[in-house]
Amino acid sequence: MKQTYISAHLSDAQAAGTRFHVSPIVILAQAALESGWGSSRLAREANNHFGITGYGASNAFWHGGRITARYKRGELLFRRYDSTRNSYLDFARLLVCSYPRAAAMSRFPSDYAKEIAYSPYLSEQNGDNRERYRETLVQLCHEIEPIYSSLNNN
């Protein structure tokens, strides 16, 4: 499952990483964490692999489409993308524009994970556990790196 997901989205992560100067490994790790390796409803129905909410102005990668998700505490709007690639590009754009400290640390997974986990990117109001998120993101980076390297060398 992990290798399949990474294979399927390697070029998306590389395109986003190259364009916005963010590590593709960190991008893949965050996508895997947020989308359950692509199995989440948002990933399957809206090409949204990062759980990005459907607020803000349209941009080059997100054209304003939305999907509603219902939770115990109510409803939230999330972005609907016309392609998975645009989800990856929009995430990297958001990271660089809204979380530049995290983006600047993307080549150092532990530092990146700490910065993003303790930023407004996560909402504890939604039940997010910042420390667990940080630990999981670092673990995923370590799991993805050898698969990424193997696929990249083929």
HELIX and SHEET records of a PDB file:
HELIX    1   1 LYS A    2  PHE A   20  1                                  19    
HELIX    2   2 PRO A   24  SER A   35  1                                  12    
HELIX    3   3 ARG A   41  ALA A   46  1                                   6    
HELIX    4   4 THR A   84  SER A   98  1                                  15    
HELIX    5   5 PRO A  100  ALA A  104  1                                   5    
HELIX    6   6 PRO A  109  ALA A  117  1                                   9    
HELIX    7   7 GLU A  124  ASN A  126  5                                   3    
HELIX    8   8 ARG A  130  ASN A  152  1                                  23    
SHEET    1   A 2 ARG A  66  TYR A  71  0                                        
SHEET    2   A 2 GLY A  74  ARG A  79 -1                                        
END                                                                             
